[in-house]
Amino acid sequence: MNGMTAGRMESILKAKIAERDRRIADLERQLAALRKQMADAPQAVAAVVPATAQAEVKAQQSVEVTTIKRRTGEAERKAMREKNRQKHQARRDVEADQKSDGKAELKGRSFLYVGGRDCQVAHLRQIASSYGANLIHHDGGLREAVSRIDNVLPSVDCVFCPIDCISHDACIRVKTGCKKWEKAFVPLRNGSKSSFERALQSMSQGDNVQ
């Protein structure tokens, strides 16, 4: 579950539900008090008002009962809104924790990026850093020796290759080295930042890479 254990998720949900139940219980106590006030109003008034003033008392009583009913209805609607709000908030909190834990899955990992465009390298490193990962770049043989790939491979977790920006020789070298060192090989559709970030998102969500 993207780095979050079932026990941890259960603890989060229990805490959110407990808070929700506490607030709903407070509202229900208020409702009970209002209902009791509404039920006791006729008896309390009848005990102190003379029979000759019954018509006036009944009119006043009707107004009071209407007011109490309105307040009770408002309290019930407030309790329902609070219950729904707590439910949605708990779901959002869990989703946020899942997303955060997903990025944590890549923290401390090291990646090799072979090929691509030099102008993108700084951006690619920044994206990797946002996941807590380290990115090593090899230009695919433009200026660096292709043989250097063999020296870097043992120290990385996987290799990314944009298929539109890498030489055939470098690509073969990477695939052979990944097979030898049992490293994941991740071909990218192109050398764009978005293509690389989508690959990292997929990895952080637990998707397998080939």
C-alpha positions as CSV (number, residue, x, y, z in Angstrom):
1,M,0.0,0.0,0.0
2,N,2.7,2.4,-1.2
3,G,4.8,2.2,2.0
4,M,1.9,2.5,4.5
5,T,1.3,-0.6,6.6
6,A,-2.3,-1.7,7.2
7,G,-1.8,-1.1,10.9
8,R,-0.7,2.5,10.4
9,M,-3.6,3.3,8.1
10,E,-6.0,1.7,10.6
11,S,-4.5,3.9,13.4
12,I,-5.0,7.0,11.3
13,L,-8.6,6.2,10.5
14,K,-9.4,5.3,14.1
15,A,-8.0,8.6,15.3
16,K,-10.1,10.5,12.7
17,I,-13.2,8.5,13.5
18,A,-12.7,9.1,17.3
19,E,-12.5,12.9,16.8
20,R,-15.6,12.8,14.5
21,D,-17.5,10.8,17.1
22,R,-16.6,13.1,19.9
23,R,-17.9,16.2,18.0
24,I,-21.0,14.4,17.0
25,A,-21.6,13.3,20.6
26,D,-21.4,16.9,21.7
27,L,-24.0,17.9,19.1
28,E,-26.2,15.0,20.1
29,R,-26.1,16.2,23.7
30,Q,-27.2,19.6,22.6
31,L,-30.0,18.0,20.6
32,A,-31.2,16.0,23.6
33,A,-31.2,19.2,25.7
34,L,-33.3,21.0,23.1
35,R,-35.7,18.1,22.8
36,K,-36.1,18.0,26.6
37,Q,-36.7,21.7,26.7
38,M,-39.4,21.3,24.0
39,A,-41.1,18.4,25.9
40,D,-41.0,20.2,29.3
41,A,-42.2,23.6,28.0
42,P,-46.0,22.9,28.1
43,Q,-46.0,21.4,31.7
44,A,-43.8,24.2,33.0
45,V,-46.0,26.9,31.6
46,A,-49.3,25.3,32.7
47,A,-48.0,25.1,36.3
48,V,-47.5,28.9,36.7
49,V,-50.1,30.5,34.4
50,P,-53.7,31.1,35.6
51,A,-56.5,29.4,33.6
52,T,-57.8,32.8,32.5
53,A,-54.6,33.4,30.5
54,Q,-54.5,30.1,28.7
55,A,-55.1,31.5,25.2
56,E,-52.2,34.0,25.5
57,V,-50.0,31.3,27.0
58,K,-50.8,28.9,24.2
59,A,-49.9,31.5,21.6
60,Q,-46.6,32.1,23.4
61,Q,-46.1,28.4,23.8
62,S,-46.6,27.9,20.0
63,V,-43.9,30.4,19.3
64,E,-41.5,28.8,21.7
65,V,-42.1,25.3,20.4
66,T,-41.6,26.6,16.8
67,T,-38.3,28.2,17.9
68,I,-37.1,25.1,19.6
69,K,-38.1,22.9,16.6
70,R,-36.1,25.3,14.4
71,R,-33.1,25.1,16.6
72,T,-33.4,21.3,16.8
73,G,-33.5,21.1,13.0
74,E,-30.5,23.4,12.7
75,A,-28.6,21.3,15.3
76,E,-29.4,18.1,13.4
77,R,-28.3,19.6,10.1
78,K,-25.1,20.8,11.7
79,A,-24.4,17.3,13.2
80,M,-24.9,15.8,9.7
81,R,-22.6,18.3,8.1
82,E,-19.9,17.8,10.7
83,K,-20.2,14.0,10.3
84,N,-19.7,14.3,6.5
85,R,-16.9,16.9,6.9
86,Q,-15.0,14.6,9.3
87,K,-15.5,11.6,6.9
88,H,-14.2,13.6,3.9
89,Q,-11.3,15.0,5.9
90,A,-10.2,11.6,7.1
91,R,-10.2,10.3,3.6
92,R,-8.2,13.3,2.4
93,D,-5.7,12.9,5.2
94,V,-5.2,9.2,4.4
95,E,-4.7,10.0,0.7
96,A,-2.2,12.7,1.5
97,D,-0.3,10.3,3.8
98,Q,-0.3,7.7,1.0
99,K,1.1,10.2,-1.5
100,S,3.8,11.3,0.9
101,D,4.7,7.7,1.7
102,G,4.9,7.0,-2.0
103,K,7.6,9.6,-2.5
104,A,9.3,8.2,0.6
105,E,9.7,4.9,-1.3
106,L,12.3,6.5,-3.5
107,K,14.2,8.4,-0.7
108,G,17.9,7.6,-0.7
109,R,17.8,5.7,-4.0
110,S,20.3,6.4,-6.8
111,F,19.4,6.5,-10.5
112,L,21.4,6.7,-13.7
113,Y,20.1,8.7,-16.6
114,V,21.8,8.0,-19.9
115,G,21.3,10.3,-22.9
116,G,18.8,13.1,-23.1
117,R,19.5,16.8,-23.6
118,D,22.2,18.7,-21.6
119,C,19.9,21.6,-21.0
120,Q,17.4,19.3,-19.1
121,V,19.9,17.7,-16.8
122,A,19.6,20.2,-14.0
123,H,15.8,20.0,-14.1
124,L,15.9,16.2,-14.1
125,R,18.1,16.3,-11.0
126,Q,15.7,18.7,-9.3
127,I,12.8,16.3,-10.0
128,A,14.7,13.3,-8.6
129,S,15.7,15.4,-5.6
130,S,12.0,16.2,-4.9
131,Y,11.6,12.4,-4.4
132,G,14.7,12.2,-2.2
133,A,16.6,10.4,-4.9
134,N,20.1,11.1,-6.4
135,L,20.4,11.3,-10.2
136,I,23.7,10.5,-12.0
137,H,23.8,11.6,-15.7
138,H,25.8,10.2,-18.6
139,D,25.5,11.9,-22.0
140,G,25.4,8.6,-23.9
141,G,28.8,8.9,-25.5
142,L,28.7,12.5,-26.9
143,R,31.6,13.6,-24.7
144,E,31.9,10.9,-22.1
145,A,33.3,7.4,-22.8
146,V,30.5,4.8,-23.1
147,S,32.6,2.5,-21.0
148,R,32.0,4.8,-18.0
149,I,28.5,3.4,-17.9
150,D,29.9,0.0,-16.7
151,N,31.6,1.7,-13.8
152,V,28.5,3.5,-12.6
153,L,25.9,0.7,-13.0
154,P,26.8,-1.3,-9.9
155,S,26.1,1.7,-7.6
156,V,22.7,2.7,-8.9
157,D,19.2,1.2,-8.4
158,C,17.9,1.6,-12.0
159,V,18.7,3.2,-15.3
160,F,16.5,5.6,-17.3
161,C,17.0,6.0,-21.1
162,P,15.1,8.4,-23.3
163,I,14.8,6.4,-26.5
164,D,14.7,9.4,-28.7
165,C,17.9,10.9,-27.3
166,I,20.5,8.1,-26.9
167,S,22.8,6.4,-29.3
168,H,22.3,2.8,-30.3
169,D,25.7,1.8,-28.9
170,A,24.9,3.4,-25.5
171,C,21.5,1.8,-25.4
172,I,22.9,-1.6,-26.0
173,R,25.6,-1.0,-23.4
174,V,23.0,0.0,-20.8
175,K,20.7,-3.0,-21.5
176,T,23.6,-5.4,-21.3
177,G,24.9,-3.9,-18.1
178,C,21.5,-3.9,-16.5
179,K,21.1,-7.5,-17.2
180,K,24.5,-8.3,-15.9
181,W,24.1,-6.3,-12.6
182,E,20.4,-7.1,-12.3
183,K,19.4,-3.5,-12.4
184,A,16.0,-2.2,-13.6
185,F,16.0,-0.7,-17.1
186,V,13.4,2.1,-17.7
187,P,13.0,3.3,-21.3
188,L,11.4,6.7,-21.5
189,R,9.3,7.8,-24.5
190,N,11.4,11.0,-24.8
191,G,13.9,13.2,-23.0
192,S,11.3,15.6,-21.5
193,K,11.0,16.4,-17.9
194,S,7.4,15.2,-17.8
195,S,8.3,11.8,-19.2
196,F,10.9,11.3,-16.4
197,E,8.6,12.6,-13.7
198,R,5.8,10.2,-14.8
199,A,8.3,7.3,-14.5
200,L,9.2,8.4,-11.0
201,Q,5.5,8.7,-10.0
202,S,4.9,5.2,-11.3
203,M,7.8,3.8,-9.3
204,S,6.7,5.7,-6.1
205,Q,3.2,4.1,-6.5
206,G,4.7,0.6,-6.5
207,D,4.4,-0.1,-10.2
208,N,7.0,-2.6,-11.6
209,V,9.6,-1.3,-14.0
210,Q,11.3,-3.5,-16.5
